[in-house]
Amino acid sequence: MQHVIVTGGAGYIGSHACKALAKAGFVPVTYDNLVTGWEDAVKFGPFEKGDLLDRARLDEVFAKYDPIAVMHFAALSQVGESMKEPGKYWLNNVGGSLNLIEATVDAGVRNFVFSSTCATYGDHDNVTLDEEVEQLPINAYGASKRAIEDMLRDFEGASGLQSVIFRYFNVAGGDPDAEVGEFHRPETHLIPLMLDAIDGKRDALTIFGTDYDTPDGTCIRDYVHVCDLVDAHVLGLERLLNGGGSRIFNLGTGTGFSVREVIDQSRAVTNREVPYNEGERRPGDCTKLVSGSTRASKELGWEPKRSTMDLMIADAWKWHQNGHYDK
């Protein structure tokens, strides 16, 4: 059996990755402290509770499973919080990742797939982003992810650790079978917040900022379906196992949707009105983030299959109605 350590495997993206890994014939071992993850989401392989800051626990898990690779999702990821509490992000994201990388190298594992973010690029006005655009993060979340990318490059030079880094855009949707899905507490992501408002679970959605330099004044983001995203991670792992070497890939569709456009699509999919309020901008939010990369398609053979806004909302709506972990 080929085991893959999946940090954050009890979270939104990590749980979908575990399902994709199991489908591809690997055994995903979820390593999660359950601070933001859900034990009910661990359905496709063994679960090991632990924190990335606990090096002894990491060493124990590596010794137990003798993995062929690590897939690293575990991180704090709220932009607004990172602006208010940057130390929390540097300690958990960077300190925890350093522990993990050192444990990986010391265990003799040389394949590492890392979940990074387009937030490392910062706010490049009217620039469609590819992997060569300068990284100028404007919040501690993006800065912490860039630092981990730098760490991986340094460890490659020192120990031969090979890594595939994915910088992705806004992740949305859910498992079409509704076995796992998107559920955070507190919820901060646009689509589940919007579905909560549609369903009466919150009074209204708040649009943060309506005076951006965009056609309708609201932020524009590139959305990618979580199932397409994790398929890319499996392809990245296979690249490493086949000797393809380290590489960085953007994951997005190249199409941007404003907040108002997402609201309009939700109305069409659910056939319900979206109650919303207009609020002030949030610190650290960029005007527009859209991928301009075709590298993942050309080099990994990755083709998004479910990353249309109507399908992403429909899959999210199915999970929202049927799959919450706290039901």
Buried (B, 14 or more C-beta within 10 A) or exposed (E): EBBBBBBBBBBBBBBBBBBBBBEBEBBBBBBBBBEBBBEBBBBBBBBBBBBBBBBEBBBBBBEEBEBBBBBBBBBBBBBBBBBEBBEBBBBBBBBBBBBBBBBBBEBEBBBBBBBBBBBBBBBBEEBBBBBEBEBEBBBBBBBBBBBBBEBBBEBBEEBEBBBBBBBBBBBBBBBBEBBBBBBBEEBEBBBBBBBBBBEEEBEEBBBBBBEBEBEEBBBBBBBBBBBBBBBBBBBBBBBBBEEBEBBBBBBBBBBBBBBBBBBBBBBEBBEBEBEBEEEEEBEBBBBBBBBBBEBBEEBBEBEBEBBBBEBBBBBBBBBBEEBEBEE
